Amino acid sequence: MGLRDFHPAVLATALATFGSFLGIGIVDPILPSIARELGASHFMVMFLFTSYLLVMGLANLVAGALATRIGSKRTMLLGLATVAVFAGGCALVSTVESLAILRGFWGLGNALFTTTALAIMVGVAAGNGSEAISLYEAALGFGIACGPLLGGLLGAQSWRLPFAGASVLMIVAFRFVVLTVEEPEAERQQRVRDVLGTFRHTGVFTNAVIGLLYTFGFFTLLAYTPLILGLSTLMIGFVFFAWGILLIVGSAVLSPRLNRRFGTPETTAGALTVFAGLLGVMWVSSGSTMLSTLVIVGGFLCGILNANLTTLAMGISTHSRSAASGAFNSLRFTGGAFAPITAGYLGQAYGATVPFLIGAGAVGLGLVVLLGRFGEFGFAEPEPTH
């Protein structure tokens, strides 16, 4: 289906999602500059991702419950405002510890936004839930893709400018949502224990565990690789821009086609297999050219897996959309939070490419979990396209 077939609220939320996730990728190219100018080790710099992901994961437990009380639109706006404030704060501090703390609050804001954004898009897109998820993941991917490019351009002048730029973008996104998104039909009120209760469904819990293990590999590639590429800030931006473009292709083009042909669980299993293999090749690779090429190619696989695991999370649960999304993202990002600091420590202690071996092992374990509980996903097929 084309963009014109989506409800305007779906498109508006997708555009806001683009702005929100552009603020994530904008940090990638400046990681080496931050480490160099603030005299920080790779391990300490990785806390910029770990604090962000850990708070984001935990906040997803309450984001869905909050949305059912104050409304999805208000929760989304609160998230955008939080990101705007603390991203701006990152541009003003001068220690890695301060940056890590502010990035944690940034993660809180993004959790409030992402949980409600996905729920709004799926809810408004009546009858086209899987297409809305693909659009959400495409907007997410395009934001992550453009973020490094903007971060590289601004970061070439100063590592502070990308943070300031992210803050301005969130202010623009806030205004856009105020003007264009209407409050959707309210879901019944829920509590944190309702979100946790979704894990009693074995399929939901299994999918969340797979998401956790995949996300560990995902953030090993996304957060750690910029530190060892040995490229300039601008060139790192171009590498991850290309990665993000292929991520869009994977989520918006390849994922729906492969799912219709082979089935969502089968496609997910295949993509996990290839992604684990790619990380394994990165472990034995050397040189910026080879690593950069593998990062870029990995965009295809990350796009497919991002879209498919989210599709399964929303389709397999019998609970509300916000509860299902909150539970999945909570475990997914909380687990992924440990990938950057693990990679930073292992890379300095045992060799620059060793973290990719650990990432490959985590993704491979996710594949084993999926294959072991394959029957849980038989009813979570994508909706047919007319």
N, C-alpha and C positions, 0 to 999 in steps of 0.2 A: 504494500500500500504506500501511497505517496504522502508527503508531509501535509498536503491540503486535506487529507482524510482524517487527520487527528483533530480532536477538540482543541480550541485555542488555549485552554488552561494547560493541556498537555504540552503544547509547544512552548508556552510561557515558562513552565516549570523546567522544561528541558534546557532552555536558554539560561535560566538561573543556575541550573546544575553545571552547565559549561563554565560559568563564571566562578562557581564555588571550587570546582576541581582544577581550574587553571591555577588557583592559589596553592595547590599541592605541588604540581610539577614545576612551579616557578622556583622552588628551592633547590632542585637537583643540580643545576650548573654551578651554583655558588658554594656548594659544600667544600670543595678544595680551597676556595678563597677564605672561607670562614676558618677552616683549620689552620691555614697559613697565617692569616692576619691576627687571629686571636690566640695563636700558639697552642691549639688544642690537638689532641691525638685523634686518630680515626675513631676510636672507641667513644670518646666524649662527643664528637660531632654526630655520631649515630644516635645519641640521645634526642636530637632534634626530631627524628622520626619516631623513636620509641615512646617518648612522652606523648606525642601527638596520637599515635595509634592506640596506646594503652588507655588514655582517657577517652578517646573516641569509642573504643570497644566497650568500656564500662558504661559510658553515657548512653549507649544504645539500649541498655536495660530500662532506662527511665524515659527515653525520648518518646517511645510509642505511648506509654502511659500518660505522659504529659500532654501529648497531642489529643488524646481523647477527652481531656479536661478543659484545655484552653483553646482547642481547635488546631487543625493541621497548619492552616495559614499562619496563625500567630506563632506557632512553634517554629515554623520555617523562618519567619522574619526574625525571631529571637536568635536563631542560629546564625543567620547572615550578619546581624548586628554584632554578635559576639566575635565572629571571625574578623570583621572590619576593625574592631577595637584592638584586639590582641595582635593581629598582623601588623597594624600600625605601630604597636608597642615594640615589636621585634626590630623595627627600623631604628629604634632609639637607644637600645641597650648595647653593652660592650663586653659581655662575658657569655661564654657558652652555657653556663648554668642558667643565666637569666633567659637566654633564648629558649632553652629546653622547657622552662616553666611556662613561658608565654605560649610556646607551641602546644603545651598541654591544654591550655584554655582554648586555643585555636581548634584543637581536636574536639573539645566539647561543643563548640559552635557547629562544626561540621557534622557531628552526630545528630544534633537537633535538626539540621537541614536535610541530611541525606535520608534519614528514616521517613520523614514526612513527605519529601519530594517523591520518593518511589511510591509510597502509598497513594498520594494524590494522582500521580500519573496512571497507575493501574486502575484506581477507582473511577476516574473520569473517562478512561478509554474503553468503557463498557463493550465487551465482546472482542476486544483487541488487546488483551492483557500482554500476550507474549511480544507483540509488535511494540507496545509501549515500553516494555522492559528493554527491548533492543534499542529503542530510541534513547532511553535513559542511559544505557551503557555507552552508546555512541557519543552522547553529549558529554558524559564523564570522560571518555577516551579523548575526545577532541580538546577538552579542557586540559587534561594531562599532557596532551601533545603540544598545544600552544604555550602552555606554561613554561616548559624548558626553553622554548625559543625566546619568549619575552624575558625570562630570567637571564638567559645568556646575553641578550642585548643590553638590558639594564645592569646586570651584574658585571659586565665588562668595565663599567664606570665605577661602581661601588656595590659591595654585597648588600648594602642597606636598601638600595633602590627597589629591588624586587619585592621586598616586604611592604614597602610603601605602596608600590603598584598594586599588590594584592588587596591591600586595604581599600584603595580607591575603587577597585573593581567590585568589591563587596558592597560598597555604598551604592554604586550604580545598580547592582543586582537587587538590593533591598528596595530601591525606588521602583524598579521594574515589576517586582512581585506585588508591591502595594497597589499598583495601577492596573494590573492585568489578571491576577489570580483571584478567583472567588473561593470562599470557604466551601469545601465539598460537604456532602452529607455526613453528619457526625456518626462515628462508630460508637458502640456502647463503651462506657467508661471501663478502664482496666487499671490494674495495679501492677507493680513490678513482678509480683509473684505470678500474675497471669502470663507475663512474658516468659518467665522462667518455666512456667508450666508447659509451654510448647515443647520443651525438651523431653517431656514424657512420651511424646510421639517418637517412636524409634527412627522413622524416616527423617524427621526434622533434625534430630540429634545427629544422625549419621551424616546428613548433608552438611551440617554445621562443622562437624569434625573434618570432613573432607575440605571444606572451605578454609578452615584454620590451617591445615597442612599445606594446601595450595598457596595461601596467602603468605606463608613463611617463605616459600620459594619466590613468590612474586616480589616481595620487598627485599629479599636478598639481591635480586637483580636491579630493582628500581633505586633503592636507597644506597647500596654499597658500591655498585659498579662505578659511579662517577668518581669515586675517590682513587680508583686504580687505572683509569683509562689513560692518564697522562696527557690529556688534551687541554686546550684552553677553555675558558668559561664559555665562550661563544660556540666552539666546536662541540662541547658536551651538550649544549642546548640543541644544536642541529641533530645530533645522534638521537636524543630522546624525543625530539619532534618527529623524526622519521619513525621511531618506535611507536609513538602515539598514533600516527596516521595508520599504521598497519593494525594497531589495536582496534581502531574504528572499523576497519575493513573486516577484521575477525569477528567483532561483536554484531555489527549491523548487516553484513553481507554473508560471510561464511557461516556463522552460527545458525541463522534461520534455515539456510539451504541444506546444510549438513544434518540438522535436526529433522527436517522433513524427510530426508532420504534414509537416514540410518536410525533416527530416534535420539532423543536428548541424552539419556544415560549412556548409550553407546558412543555418541560423539564426545561426551565428556571423558569417558575412559580413554579414548584414542588420543585426545588432546593432552590429558595428564601424562600419558606414556611418552609422547613426543617432547613435552616440556621438560620432563625429568631427564630425558636424553640430552636435550639442548644444554641444560645446566651442567650435566656431566661433561659435555664437550668443552664448556667454558672452564671447567676445572683443569683440564689438560692443555688449555690454550695459552698463548702468550702473545704480547704485542697488541697495541691499541687497535689496529685495523681489524684483526680477527675478532677481538672482544666486541668491538663496535658493531660489526656485521651480525654477530650472534645476538646481541641485544636487540637490534632492529628486527631481525627475523622473529625473535621471541614475541614481538607485538601481535602477530597473528594468533599465537597460542593463548596469550593473555586475554585477548579480546574474546575468543571463543569461550574460554573458561569463566571469565567474569560474567558474561551473559548467561551461560548455561547454569552455573551454580546459583545465580540469582533467580533464574526461571524455576529451577527445582525448588528453591526455598519458598517461593510464592505459590507454587502449584501443589506441593506435597502436603501442605499444612491444612488442617481443618479449622484453624484458629483465624482471628482477624488478620488483615493484611499488615497492620502496624505491629502486631505482636510477632508475627512470623518474620517480618523484616528486622525488627529489633533483636530478636533472639539470634537469627543467623549472623547479622553484622556484629553483634556483641562478641560471640565466640570467635568469629573470623578475624576481627581486627585485634582483639586481645591477644590471640595467639601470634598474629603477625607482628605484634609489637616487639617480640623478642628476637626477630630476625635481624634487624639492623645492628643492635649491640652485640649479638652473637657473632655476626659477620665482622664487625669492627675489631673485636677481640681476637678471633681466630686468624683474621687476615694479618694482623701485626705479629701474632705469636708463632704461627705455624706456616705462613706462606700466603701471598696475596690472593691466590685463587682457591684456597681450601674452602672458604665459605660456600662456593658454588657446589662442592661435593655434598655438604650438609643440606643445602637447599634441594639438590636433586634427591637426596634420601627422603626428605620430608614430603616432596611431591610424589615420589614413588610409594611411600606409605599411604598417602591419600588414595592412590590408585588401588592398593590392596584393600583398603577399607571399602571403597566403592564396589569392587568386584565381589567382596565377601558378603555385601548386603544388597546386591543388585536388584533383588526382587522388590525391595522397598520403593523403587522408583518407577515401577511399571505403569502407574496411573498418572504420572506427572508429565505426560507428553505435551508438547506445545499445541495450541489451538490451531485448527486448520485455517489456512488463508483462502479467502474467496476472491 
